[in-house]
Amino acid sequence: MTDGLIEIGNAQLSAAINPLGAELTHLRDAEGRELMTDADPGYWTGHAPILFPVVGRLNGDTLRLDGRDYAMKQHGFARGQVFELAARTATGVSFRLTANDDTRVCYPFEFGLEVSFTIEEATLTIGVRVSNPGVVPLPASLGFHPAFAWPLPYGRPRAEHRIRFAADEPRDIIELADGLFAARRPSPLDGRVLHLTDDVFAHDAVIWDPVASQSVTYGAPDGPQLRVDFPDTPYLGIWTKPGAAFVCIEPWHGHADPAGFDGDFRTKPGVFEVAPGADWSCSMAVTLCAP
């Protein structure tokens, strides 16, 4: 453990996770080269927060539920909660968060949120399980928000990096206004390729709703790349702040409110429900691929 971080790894890949938010903080190759953000406070100090029970911003930062209003910050509260260490091996670790007095103030439900990290060969898999120990259906959204180094640490220029989608993405993308879904605009893709430039993110994140692909590859074409797999994920956001040394590839099960939405949270687009006594799970994986 280093500075409170819990480390796992093998001969090909290592990771360090912060119990605060169960947040992946470092991902390094066999030579110790950092694949994650530098967390420059001039841009963004996050690394890879888990977004729960909302993804993105709610209209008025308010969760409306069963005739009552609850204050809810963008991306929810999980990233600010200390998770309990549930299990650990040399190549895997899992964390657990349950409802407490702080969470019940803004989210009046009993819940379990378990986040696991497993390294096998050159792949890190992040799994999430949401459980409902309560007696009413549990409405929620869940998102991943990993920020990868841009450029990757292999000597290729920042301008040569791109993201290639595994499938055709014919739909327009979503444009945000004040953090809310506002309108669609033409996709910036060149075929299946997103050429990464600061201009792409001049208006905030680039969002596919829905996304057809279940994986993307990121990096310079002639260098080592990261493949990000997100099976069965309905939405994908890609984001950075212009000039920053990171790019976020964000598989989401949920998204921000549409502009003007003031309905019940259970009816919000992108919200799923977990039945009493049931579980809901999802995962994403990051693989370091040789050129």
FIRO-688744 format. One record per residue: x, y, z of N, C-alpha, C in turn; residue number from 1. Coordinates in pm, whole numbers, plus 50000, padded with zeros to 5 digits. Layout:
! FIRO-688744
(sevo (X; Y; Z); (X; Y; Z); (X; Y; Z); NUM),
...
This chain:
! FIRO-688744
(sevo (50086; 49882; 50000); (50000; 50000; 50000); (50089; 50124; 50000); 1),
(sevo (50060; 50223; 49914); (50138; 50346; 49904); (50046; 50465; 49920); 2),
(sevo (50073; 50548; 50024); (49991; 50667; 50049); (49842; 50634; 50053); 3),
(sevo (49810; 50520; 50114); (49671; 50480; 50126); (49616; 50407; 50007); 4),
(sevo (49693; 50397; 49898); (49647; 50326; 49779); (49674; 50177; 49794); 5),
(sevo (49587; 50097; 49735); (49604; 49952; 49738); (49649; 49906; 49600); 6),
(sevo (49761; 49833; 49596); (49823; 49796; 49471); (49799; 49649; 49439); 7),
(sevo (49778; 49624; 49310); (49768; 49488; 49258); (49848; 49483; 49129); 8),
(sevo (49883; 49363; 49084); (49955; 49358; 48958); (50017; 49223; 48930); 9),
(sevo (50075; 49215; 48810); (50151; 49097; 48768); (50272; 49147; 48689); 10),
(sevo (50334; 49061; 48611); (50456; 49100; 48540); (50427; 49194; 48422); 11),
(sevo (50302; 49207; 48381); (50270; 49289; 48265); (50202; 49421; 48297); 12),
(sevo (50131; 49427; 48409); (50048; 49544; 48438); (50034; 49557; 48589); 13),
(sevo (50029; 49680; 48638); (50000; 49703; 48779); (49902; 49818; 48793); 14),
(sevo (49828; 49816; 48904); (49727; 49919; 48929); (49732; 49956; 49076); 15),
(sevo (49691; 50080; 49104); (49677; 50126; 49242); (49541; 50192; 49254); 16),
(sevo (49468; 50154; 49359); (49329; 50198; 49375); (49316; 50268; 49509); 17),
(sevo (49243; 50379; 49508); (49218; 50456; 49629); (49085; 50412; 49690); 18),
(sevo (49082; 50371; 49817); (48953; 50337; 49879); (48855; 50454; 49880); 19),
(sevo (48904; 50577; 49873); (48814; 50692; 49859); (48757; 50689; 49718); 20),
(sevo (48632; 50651; 49708); (48566; 50640; 49579); (48593; 50510; 49506); 21),
(sevo (48671; 50418; 49565); (48715; 50298; 49493); (48766; 50338; 49355); 22),
(sevo (48859; 50436; 49357); (48901; 50501; 49233); (49036; 50450; 49185); 23),
(sevo (49038; 50396; 49064); (49164; 50361; 49000); (49248; 50488; 48986); 24),
(sevo (49368; 50486; 49042); (49452; 50606; 49046); (49576; 50592; 48959); 25),
(sevo (49633; 50471; 48952); (49748; 50446; 48865); (49726; 50317; 48787); 26),
(sevo (49770; 50318; 48663); (49777; 50197; 48581); (49910; 50205; 48508); 27),
(sevo (49997; 50107; 48531); (50133; 50115; 48479); (50170; 49987; 48405); 28),
(sevo (50255; 50003; 48305); (50300; 49887; 48227); (50416; 49817; 48298); 29),
(sevo (50474; 49717; 48232); (50578; 49636; 48295); (50702; 49717; 48333); 30),
(sevo (50727; 49827; 48264); (50841; 49914; 48294); (50806; 50026; 48390); 31),
(sevo (50683; 50025; 48441); (50641; 50127; 48536); (50595; 50257; 48473); 32),
(sevo (50573; 50259; 48342); (50528; 50381; 48276); (50379; 50402; 48303); 33),
(sevo (50343; 50525; 48335); (50208; 50560; 48378); (50115; 50574; 48257); 34),
(sevo (50002; 50502; 48262); (49903; 50505; 48155); (49783; 50593; 48189); 35),
(sevo (49779; 50645; 48313); (49667; 50728; 48358); (49706; 50876; 48357); 36),
(sevo (49607; 50959; 48387); (49623; 51103; 48394); (49732; 51147; 48490); 37),
(sevo (49789; 51266; 48465); (49882; 51325; 48560); (49809; 51404; 48668); 38),
(sevo (49675; 51415; 48658); (49591; 51481; 48759); (49640; 51623; 48788); 39),
(sevo (49680; 51694; 48685); (49724; 51833; 48700); (49609; 51916; 48756); 40),
(sevo (49626; 51977; 48875); (49515; 52053; 48934); (49472; 52174; 48852); 41),
(sevo (49553; 52213; 48754); (49512; 52321; 48667); (49403; 52280; 48571); 42),
(sevo (49379; 52148; 48559); (49276; 52097; 48468); (49171; 52014; 48542); 43),
(sevo (49214; 51901; 48599); (49120; 51812; 48668); (49200; 51717; 48755); 44),
(sevo (49162; 51705; 48881); (49237; 51621; 48975); (49182; 51479; 48984); 45),
(sevo (49076; 51448; 48911); (49023; 51312; 48912); (49112; 51215; 48838); 46),
(sevo (49090; 51088; 48862); (49162; 50982; 48792); (49064; 50889; 48719); 47),
(sevo (48972; 50831; 48792); (48876; 50738; 48731); (48760; 50717; 48828); 48),
(sevo (48684; 50821; 48860); (48576; 50806; 48957); (48466; 50712; 48910); 49),
(sevo (48405; 50645; 49005); (48284; 50567; 48979); (48165; 50660; 48997); 50),
(sevo (48081; 50667; 48895); (47966; 50758; 48895); (47842; 50682; 48940); 51),
(sevo (47788; 50720; 49055); (47672; 50654; 49113); (47614; 50744; 49220); 52),
(sevo (47483; 50754; 49232); (47375; 50688; 49157); (47327; 50765; 49036); 53),
(sevo (47399; 50873; 48999); (47366; 50945; 48876); (47491; 50958; 48792); 54),
(sevo (47470; 50974; 48662); (47576; 51002; 48567); (47548; 51140; 48509); 55),
(sevo (47646; 51228; 48514); (47626; 51362; 48463); (47549; 51449; 48562); 56),
(sevo (47493; 51555; 48508); (47425; 51653; 48592); (47275; 51635; 48585); 57),
(sevo (47207; 51657; 48697); (47062; 51663; 48700); (47018; 51808; 48687); 58),
(sevo (46904; 51829; 48625); (46849; 51963; 48609); (46830; 52029; 48746); 59),
(sevo (46895; 52144; 48766); (46889; 52209; 48895); (46962; 52136; 49005); 60),
(sevo (47047; 52038; 48967); (47119; 51956; 49065); (47021; 51896; 49167); 61),
(sevo (46905; 51856; 49115); (46797; 51807; 49201); (46747; 51672; 49153); 62),
(sevo (46744; 51576; 49245); (46685; 51445; 49218); (46540; 51450; 49268); 63),
(sevo (46447; 51437; 49176); (46304; 51444; 49208); (46250; 51302; 49216); 64),
(sevo (46193; 51268; 49331); (46154; 51129; 49353); (46031; 51123; 49442); 65),
(sevo (45926; 51061; 49388); (45805; 51036; 49466); (45753; 51163; 49534); 66),
(sevo (45758; 51275; 49460); (45704; 51400; 49510); (45797; 51478; 49601); 67),
(sevo (45920; 51434; 49620); (46016; 51506; 49704); (46140; 51542; 49621); 68),
(sevo (46210; 51645; 49664); (46332; 51689; 49597); (46453; 51662; 49688); 69),
(sevo (46561; 51614; 49626); (46685; 51587; 49697); (46800; 51652; 49621); 70),
(sevo (46888; 51722; 49691); (47005; 51782; 49628); (47103; 51672; 49589); 71),
(sevo (47145; 51673; 49462); (47236; 51569; 49413); (47341; 51633; 49325); 72),
(sevo (47468; 51620; 49362); (47577; 51676; 49284); (47599; 51597; 49155); 73),
(sevo (47662; 51664; 49059); (47697; 51599; 48933); (47775; 51470; 48960); 74),
(sevo (47737; 51365; 48890); (47801; 51233; 48897); (47778; 51160; 49029); 75),
(sevo (47694; 51214; 49119); (47658; 51141; 49238); (47760; 51149; 49350); 76),
(sevo (47738; 51065; 49451); (47816; 51075; 49575); (47921; 50967; 49593); 77),
(sevo (47921; 50861; 49512); (48011; 50749; 49538); (48157; 50792; 49536); 78),
(sevo (48193; 50885; 49451); (48333; 50925; 49439); (48385; 50996; 49564); 79),
(sevo (48295; 51043; 49650); (48335; 51109; 49772); (48321; 51025; 49896); 80),
(sevo (48289; 50897; 49882); (48270; 50807; 49995); (48388; 50710; 50007); 81),
(sevo (48426; 50680; 50130); (48531; 50581; 50154); (48468; 50442; 50152); 82),
(sevo (48518; 50356; 50064); (48469; 50220; 50049); (48543; 50127; 50145); 83),
(sevo (48474; 50026; 50189); (48533; 49920; 50273); (48608; 49821; 50185); 84),
(sevo (48726; 49780; 50229); (48800; 49676; 50159); (48729; 49543; 50184); 85),
(sevo (48684; 49477; 50076); (48607; 49354; 50090); (48692; 49229; 50070); 86),
(sevo (48786; 49232; 49977); (48871; 49116; 49950); (48993; 49163; 49873); 87),
(sevo (49103; 49086; 49887); (49226; 49126; 49818); (49315; 49005; 49793); 88),
(sevo (49373; 49000; 49671); (49478; 48906; 49637); (49590; 48985; 49570); 89),
(sevo (49692; 48915; 49522); (49802; 48984; 49455); (49756; 49051; 49325); 90),
(sevo (49655; 48995; 49260); (49612; 49047; 49130); (49468; 49097; 49129); 91),
(sevo (49406; 49106; 49246); (49268; 49154; 49249); (49230; 49212; 49383); 92),
(sevo (49133; 49304; 49379); (49084; 49365; 49502); (48940; 49408; 49478); 93),
(sevo (48860; 49405; 49584); (48722; 49452; 49574); (48689; 49539; 49693); 94),
(sevo (48599; 49635; 49668); (48558; 49733; 49768); (48406; 49736; 49775); 95),
(sevo (48354; 49777; 49891); (48210; 49778; 49911); (48167; 49907; 49979); 96),
(sevo (48055; 49963; 49929); (47991; 50079; 49991); (47845; 50045; 50015); 97),
(sevo (47794; 50078; 50134); (47653; 50059; 50164); (47594; 50192; 50210); 98),
(sevo (47462; 50198; 50211); (47393; 50321; 50250); (47435; 50363; 50391); 99),
(sevo (47445; 50494; 50410); (47478; 50549; 50541); (47402; 50680; 50560); 100),
(sevo (47423; 50743; 50672); (47348; 50865; 50701); (47371; 50973; 50596); 101),
(sevo (47493; 50983; 50545); (47523; 51085; 50444); (47451; 51056; 50313); 102),
(sevo (47452; 50930; 50269); (47390; 50898; 50140); (47238; 50909; 50147); 103),
(sevo (47179; 50875; 50261); (47033; 50876; 50272); (46976; 51018; 50263); 104),
(sevo (47058; 51119; 50293); (47011; 51257; 50284); (46974; 51293; 50140); 105),
(sevo (47049; 51242; 50043); (47025; 51277; 49903); (46971; 51161; 49820); 106),
(sevo (46971; 51042; 49877); (46931; 50922; 49801); (46867; 50826; 49902); 107),
(sevo (46734; 50830; 49915); (46666; 50764; 50028); (46645; 50614; 50008); 108),
(sevo (46755; 50543; 49986); (46747; 50400; 49960); (46857; 50327; 50034); 109),
(sevo (46829; 50199; 50065); (46933; 50106; 50105); (46993; 50048; 49977); 110),
(sevo (47123; 50031; 49974); (47188; 49978; 49854); (47321; 49917; 49893); 111),
(sevo (47374; 49835; 49804); (47511; 49790; 49811); (47579; 49821; 49679); 112),
(sevo (47701; 49872; 49685); (47778; 49904; 49564); (47915; 49840; 49580); 113),
(sevo (47943; 49738; 49502); (48070; 49667; 49509); (48148; 49692; 49380); 114),
(sevo (48274; 49730; 49393); (48361; 49757; 49279); (48483; 49667; 49290); 115),
(sevo (48511; 49591; 49186); (48624; 49497; 49187); (48721; 49531; 49075); 116),
(sevo (48848; 49503; 49101); (48956; 49525; 49005); (49036; 49395; 48995); 117),
(sevo (49054; 49345; 48872); (49127; 49220; 48851); (49222; 49237; 48734); 118),
(sevo (49348; 49197; 48753); (49446; 49200; 48646); (49477; 49057; 48603); 119),
(sevo (49465; 49034; 48474); (49501; 48905; 48415); (49577; 48932; 48286); 120),
(sevo (49701; 48884; 48280); (49791; 48916; 48169); (49798; 49068; 48154); 121),
(sevo (49767; 49124; 48036); (49780; 49268; 48017); (49645; 49338; 48022); 122),
(sevo (49549; 49282; 48096); (49414; 49338; 48103); (49374; 49366; 48246); 123),
(sevo (49324; 49486; 48269); (49258; 49522; 48394); (49108; 49523; 48371); 124),
(sevo (49035; 49445; 48449); (48889; 49443; 48442); (48832; 49508; 48567); 125),
(sevo (48739; 49599; 48546); (48669; 49667; 48656); (48524; 49622; 48652); 126),
(sevo (48480; 49559; 48759); (48343; 49511; 48767); (48266; 49586; 48874); 127),
(sevo (48140; 49610; 48849); (48053; 49679; 48945); (47927; 49597; 48966); 128),
(sevo (47887; 49584; 49092); (47761; 49517; 49125); (47681; 49608; 49216); 129),
(sevo (47558; 49637; 49176); (47465; 49715; 49256); (47360; 49620; 49311); 130),
(sevo (47344; 49617; 49442); (47246; 49528; 49504); (47141; 49610; 49576); 131),
(sevo (47022; 49552; 49585); (46908; 49620; 49649); (46858; 49535; 49765); 132),
(sevo (46900; 49568; 49888); (46850; 49496; 50004); (46717; 49550; 50055); 133),
(sevo (46664; 49653; 49990); (46542; 49717; 50035); (46416; 49647; 49988); 134),
(sevo (46303; 49713; 50009); (46173; 49653; 49978); (46104; 49723; 49862); 135),
(sevo (46167; 49824; 49803); (46113; 49893; 49686); (46217; 49890; 49577); 136),
(sevo (46177; 49901; 49449); (46275; 49904; 49340); (46374; 50019; 49358); 137),
(sevo (46499; 49991; 49326); (46608; 50087; 49343); (46642; 50149; 49208); 138),
(sevo (46612; 50279; 49187); (46648; 50344; 49061); (46791; 50399; 49068); 139),
(sevo (46867; 50384; 48961); (47006; 50428; 48964); (47061; 50440; 48822); 140),
(sevo (47173; 50507; 48812); (47258; 50504; 48695); (47401; 50477; 48742); 141),
(sevo (47486; 50433; 48650); (47622; 50395; 48685); (47713; 50432; 48569); 142),
(sevo (47827; 50490; 48598); (47920; 50524; 48491); (48064; 50504; 48533); 143),
(sevo (48149; 50475; 48433); (48294; 50472; 48450); (48352; 50601; 48392); 144),
(sevo (48464; 50649; 48449); (48518; 50779; 48409); (48671; 50777; 48409); 145),
(sevo (48736; 50676; 48347); (48882; 50669; 48353); (48948; 50771; 48262); 146),
(sevo (49053; 50835; 48313); (49128; 50937; 48240); (49266; 50881; 48205); 147),
(sevo (49290; 50859; 48077); (49416; 50800; 48031); (49513; 50909; 47986); 148),
(sevo (49641; 50880; 48001); (49744; 50975; 47961); (49732; 51008; 47812); 149),
(sevo (49739; 51138; 47783); (49739; 51185; 47644); (49852; 51286; 47631); 150),
(sevo (49964; 51250; 47575); (49990; 51127; 47503); (50025; 51011; 47596); 151),
(sevo (50012; 50889; 47544); (50062; 50773; 47616); (50214; 50779; 47622); 152),
(sevo (50277; 50710; 47717); (50420; 50730; 47746); (50513; 50650; 47654); 153),
(sevo (50487; 50656; 47521); (50567; 50576; 47429); (50632; 50660; 47320); 154),
(sevo (50643; 50790; 47343); (50721; 50874; 47255); (50650; 50925; 47132); 155),
(sevo (50523; 50889; 47114); (50449; 50939; 46999); (50386; 51074; 47034); 156),
(sevo (50383; 51166; 46938); (50328; 51299; 46968); (50181; 51294; 47004); 157),
(sevo (50139; 51389; 47085); (49998; 51402; 47125); (49907; 51408; 47003); 158),
(sevo (49950; 51480; 46900); (49866; 51501; 46782); (49842; 51374; 46702); 159),
(sevo (49922; 51270; 46724); (49905; 51145; 46649); (49806; 51050; 46717); 160),
(sevo (49759; 51083; 46835); (49670; 50993; 46906); (49528; 51004; 46853); 161),
(sevo (49462; 50888; 46849); (49322; 50886; 46805); (49250; 50772; 46873); 162),
(sevo (49119; 50772; 46862); (49034; 50667; 46917); (48960; 50603; 46801); 163),
(sevo (48974; 50472; 46789); (48907; 50399; 46681); (48794; 50315; 46740); 164),
(sevo (48673; 50333; 46688); (48556; 50258; 46732); (48552; 50122; 46662); 165),
(sevo (48497; 50022; 46732); (48491; 49887; 46676); (48380; 49871; 46573); 166),
(sevo (48280; 49958; 46576); (48166; 49948; 46484); (48137; 50085; 46425); 167),
(sevo (48059; 50086; 46319); (48014; 50212; 46262); (47925; 50285; 46363); 168),
(sevo (47938; 50415; 46366); (47858; 50499; 46458); (47787; 50606; 46374); 169),
(sevo (47675; 50570; 46312); (47613; 50660; 46214); (47537; 50778; 46274); 170),
(sevo (47505; 50776; 46402); (47421; 50880; 46459); (47500; 51006; 46491); 171),
(sevo (47430; 51118; 46495); (47489; 51242; 46546); (47520; 51224; 46695); 172),
(sevo (47605; 51311; 46745); (47639; 51306; 46886); (47554; 51406; 46964); 173),
(sevo (47560; 51393; 47096); (47487; 51484; 47185); (47574; 51605; 47219); 174),
(sevo (47513; 51721; 47218); (47579; 51844; 47262); (47525; 51883; 47399); 175),
(sevo (47616; 51923; 47488); (47578; 51964; 47622); (47564; 52116; 47630); 176),
(sevo (47472; 52159; 47714); (47460; 52300; 47749); (47441; 52308; 47900); 177),
(sevo (47537; 52370; 47968); (47536; 52378; 48115); (47528; 52238; 48176); 178),
(sevo (47594; 52141; 48112); (47600; 52006; 48165); (47481; 51918; 48134); 179),
(sevo (47380; 51970; 48064); (47259; 51895; 48032); (47254; 51861; 47883); 180),
(sevo (47186; 51751; 47850); (47166; 51715; 47710); (47083; 51823; 47642); 181),
(sevo (47138; 51883; 47538); (47069; 51997; 47476); (47023; 51969; 47333); 182),
(sevo (47112; 51917; 47249); (47079; 51899; 47108); (47177; 51800; 47048); 183),
(sevo (47149; 51759; 46926); (47243; 51675; 46854); (47320; 51759; 46753); 184),
(sevo (47445; 51719; 46729); (47524; 51785; 46626); (47601; 51678; 46549); 185),
(sevo (47650; 51713; 46430); (47716; 51611; 46348); (47834; 51546; 46419); 186),
(sevo (47850; 51418; 46396); (47958; 51343; 46458); (48093; 51392; 46407); 187),
(sevo (48193; 51398; 46496); (48328; 51435; 46452); (48409; 51317; 46398); 188),
(sevo (48348; 51199; 46388); (48423; 51081; 46344); (48462; 51091; 46197); 189),
(sevo (48580; 51040; 46167); (48628; 51020; 46031); (48621; 50871; 46005); 190),
(sevo (48509; 50824; 45946); (48485; 50681; 45941); (48458; 50631; 46082); 191),
(sevo (48546; 50545; 46131); (48535; 50496; 46269); (48636; 50563; 46362); 192),
(sevo (48706; 50665; 46315); (48818; 50723; 46389); (48783; 50862; 46441); 193),
(sevo (48811; 50883; 46570); (48806; 51016; 46629); (48949; 51066; 46641); 194),
(sevo (48985; 51165; 46559); (49117; 51226; 46567); (49116; 51324; 46685); 195),
(sevo (49202; 51301; 46780); (49198; 51378; 46905); (49268; 51513; 46887); 196),
(sevo (49190; 51618; 46902); (49241; 51754; 46905); (49165; 51829; 47014); 197),
(sevo (49221; 51934; 47065); (49152; 52013; 47167); (49020; 52069; 47115); 198),
(sevo (49014; 52100; 46985); (48892; 52159; 46928); (48772; 52066; 46943); 199),
(sevo (48795; 51935; 46943); (48684; 51840; 46955); (48607; 51863; 47085); 200),
(sevo (48677; 51910; 47188); (48618; 51921; 47322); (48592; 52067; 47362); 201),
(sevo (48586; 52154; 47264); (48562; 52295; 47292); (48428; 52318; 47359); 202),
(sevo (48331; 52228; 47336); (48196; 52242; 47394); (48170; 52132; 47497); 203),
(sevo (48273; 52085; 47566); (48257; 51982; 47669); (48268; 51843; 47607); 204),
(sevo (48208; 51743; 47670); (48223; 51604; 47629); (48159; 51578; 47493); 205),
(sevo (48206; 51471; 47429); (48148; 51420; 47306); (48076; 51291; 47344); 206),
(sevo (47945; 51283; 47315); (47862; 51176; 47372); (47788; 51101; 47262); 207),
(sevo (47800; 50969; 47267); (47725; 50883; 47176); (47606; 50823; 47250); 208),
(sevo (47486; 50851; 47200); (47361; 50806; 47262); (47264; 50763; 47152); 209),
(sevo (47261; 50630; 47126); (47339; 50522; 47188); (47472; 50503; 47117); 210),
(sevo (47557; 50419; 47176); (47681; 50380; 47111); (47664; 50238; 47058); 211),
(sevo (47707; 50216; 46933); (47695; 50084; 46871); (47813; 49994; 46908); 212),
(sevo (47929; 50053; 46926); (48050; 49976; 46956); (48047; 49924; 47099); 213),
(sevo (48118; 49814; 47119); (48141; 49762; 47253); (48289; 49769; 47292); 214),
(sevo (48369; 49834; 47207); (48509; 49857; 47241); (48562; 49969; 47152); 215),
(sevo (48670; 50032; 47201); (48747; 50128; 47122); (48894; 50101; 47150); 216),
(sevo (48981; 50146; 47058); (49125; 50143; 47082); (49175; 50286; 47081); 217),
(sevo (49273; 50312; 47170); (49323; 50448; 47188); (49475; 50448; 47183); 218),
(sevo (49531; 50543; 47109); (49675; 50560; 47104); (49718; 50609; 46968); 219),
(sevo (49850; 50611; 46946); (49905; 50643; 46815); (49907; 50516; 46731); 220),
(sevo (49880; 50527; 46601); (49864; 50405; 46519); (49984; 50313; 46519); 221),
(sevo (50108; 50367; 46534); (50226; 50282; 46525); (50288; 50252; 46661); 222),
(sevo (50215; 50281; 46769); (50268; 50256; 46902); (50180; 50164; 46983); 223),
(sevo (50221; 50130; 47106); (50132; 50055; 47194); (50001; 50132; 47215); 224),
(sevo (49892; 50059; 47226); (49761; 50120; 47240); (49684; 50056; 47355); 225),
(sevo (49582; 50125; 47399); (49489; 50071; 47497); (49360; 50033; 47427); 226),
(sevo (49314; 49912; 47452); (49180; 49872; 47407); (49087; 49878; 47527); 227),
(sevo (48979; 49952; 47513); (48881; 49967; 47620); (48755; 49892; 47578); 228),
(sevo (48720; 49789; 47653); (48601; 49708; 47624); (48491; 49745; 47722); 229),
(sevo (48368; 49760; 47670); (48254; 49797; 47755); (48131; 49721; 47706); 230),
(sevo (48123; 49592; 47735); (48014; 49509; 47685); (47878; 49558; 47734); 231),
(sevo (47785; 49568; 47639); (47645; 49599; 47670); (47626; 49738; 47730); 232),
(sevo (47719; 49829; 47705); (47705; 49966; 47754); (47626; 50049; 47653); 233),
(sevo (47519; 50117; 47696); (47436; 50190; 47599); (47489; 50327; 47559); 234),
(sevo (47574; 50390; 47642); (47620; 50526; 47614); (47771; 50534; 47633); 235),
(sevo (47833; 50627; 47558); (47976; 50648; 47572); (48005; 50797; 47565); 236),
(sevo (48080; 50846; 47663); (48128; 50983; 47662); (48279; 50985; 47647); 237),
(sevo (48331; 51083; 47573); (48475; 51105; 47562); (48498; 51252; 47595); 238),
(sevo (48596; 51279; 47685); (48608; 51415; 47738); (48750; 51445; 47779); 239),
(sevo (48786; 51571; 47763); (48903; 51628; 47826); (48880; 51777; 47837); 240),
(sevo (48972; 51845; 47903); (48977; 51990; 47900); (49089; 52029; 47804); 241),
(sevo (49061; 52118; 47708); (49164; 52153; 47611); (49295; 52191; 47678); 242),
(sevo (49404; 52127; 47630); (49537; 52148; 47685); (49579; 52049; 47790); 243),
(sevo (49486; 51971; 47842); (49518; 51876; 47948); (49592; 51754; 47892); 244),
(sevo (49660; 51683; 47982); (49739; 51566; 47943); (49663; 51437; 47968); 245),
(sevo (49533; 51438; 47944); (49451; 51318; 47960); (49334; 51322; 47863); 246),
(sevo (49278; 51205; 47838); (49150; 51194; 47770); (49071; 51085; 47842); 247),
(sevo (48945; 51115; 47871); (48857; 51020; 47939); (48775; 50942; 47837); 248),
(sevo (48772; 50812; 47854); (48687; 50723; 47775); (48589; 50663; 47873); 249),
(sevo (48459; 50702; 47864); (48364; 50683; 47971); (48242; 50600; 47929); 250),
(sevo (48243; 50471; 47956); (48122; 50391; 47934); (48018; 50421; 48042); 251),
(sevo (47896; 50446; 47999); (47791; 50488; 48092); (47668; 50400; 48080); 252),
(sevo (47608; 50374; 48194); (47473; 50318; 48203); (47385; 50428; 48263); 253),
(sevo (47360; 50531; 48184); (47289; 50649; 48228); (47357; 50772; 48173); 254),
(sevo (47295; 50888; 48190); (47354; 51012; 48139); (47287; 51131; 48206); 255),
(sevo (47333; 51250; 48169); (47278; 51373; 48225); (47131; 51390; 48188); 256),
(sevo (47063; 51475; 48265); (46925; 51509; 48232); (46917; 51577; 48096); 257),
(sevo (46812; 51550; 48020); (46783; 51638; 47906); (46749; 51778; 47958); 258),
(sevo (46785; 51880; 47884); (46754; 52017; 47925); (46604; 52030; 47948); 259),
(sevo (46568; 52088; 48062); (46428; 52109; 48096); (46359; 51991; 48161); 260),
(sevo (46427; 51879; 48176); (46362; 51762; 48238); (46331; 51791; 48384); 261),
(sevo (46207; 51771; 48424); (46169; 51791; 48565); (46080; 51678; 48615); 262),
(sevo (46093; 51561; 48551); (46011; 51446; 48589); (46073; 51369; 48704); 263),
(sevo (46003; 51264; 48746); (46051; 51177; 48851); (46177; 51103; 48805); 264),
(sevo (46270; 51086; 48898); (46396; 51020; 48864); (46375; 50883; 48803); 265),
(sevo (46272; 50813; 48847); (46248; 50679; 48793); (46215; 50683; 48644); 266),
(sevo (46164; 50795; 48594); (46126; 50806; 48453); (46235; 50874; 48369); 267),
(sevo (46344; 50913; 48431); (46453; 50981; 48359); (46517; 50885; 48259); 268),
(sevo (46542; 50931; 48135); (46612; 50845; 48039); (46748; 50800; 48094); 269),
(sevo (46778; 50672; 48077); (46905; 50618; 48122); (46906; 50558; 48260); 270),
(sevo (46796; 50570; 48335); (46788; 50512; 48470); (46743; 50366; 48460); 271),
(sevo (46812; 50278; 48532); (46767; 50138; 48544); (46714; 50117; 48685); 272),
(sevo (46640; 50010; 48707); (46589; 49977; 48839); (46634; 49837; 48878); 273),
(sevo (46669; 49822; 49006); (46707; 49693; 49062); (46593; 49649; 49155); 274),
(sevo (46538; 49534; 49128); (46425; 49485; 49208); (46469; 49452; 49350); 275),
(sevo (46378; 49458; 49446); (46413; 49421; 49584); (46475; 49282; 49590); 276),
(sevo (46587; 49271; 49659); (46657; 49143; 49673); (46740; 49104; 49554); 277),
(sevo (46745; 49189; 49450); (46816; 49154; 49327); (46946; 49232; 49315); 278),
(sevo (47027; 49196; 49214); (47153; 49261; 49183); (47152; 49307; 49037); 279),
(sevo (47235; 49404; 49008); (47261; 49451; 48871); (47412; 49465; 48857); 280),
(sevo (47468; 49423; 48744); (47613; 49429; 48731); (47655; 49475; 48592); 281),
(sevo (47775; 49529; 48584); (47834; 49569; 48457); (47986; 49567; 48474); 282),
(sevo (48057; 49586; 48363); (48203; 49584; 48370); (48261; 49661; 48254); 283),
(sevo (48388; 49695; 48269); (48469; 49745; 48158); (48609; 49687; 48176); 284),
(sevo (48686; 49688; 48069); (48822; 49634; 48076); (48916; 49720; 47993); 285),
(sevo (49040; 49728; 48039); (49145; 49801; 47970); (49259; 49706; 47943); 286),
(sevo (49299; 49692; 47814); (49405; 49602; 47775); (49516; 49681; 47708); 287),
(sevo (49639; 49661; 47752); (49755; 49720; 47686); (49797; 49631; 47571); 288),
(sevo (49789; 49684; 47450); (49814; 49606; 47329); (49946; 49649; 47267); 289),
(sevo (50029; 49552; 47230); (50156; 49582; 47165); (50129; 49634; 47024); 290),
(sevo (50222; 49715; 46969); (50200; 49767; 46833); (50207; 49656; 46730); 291),
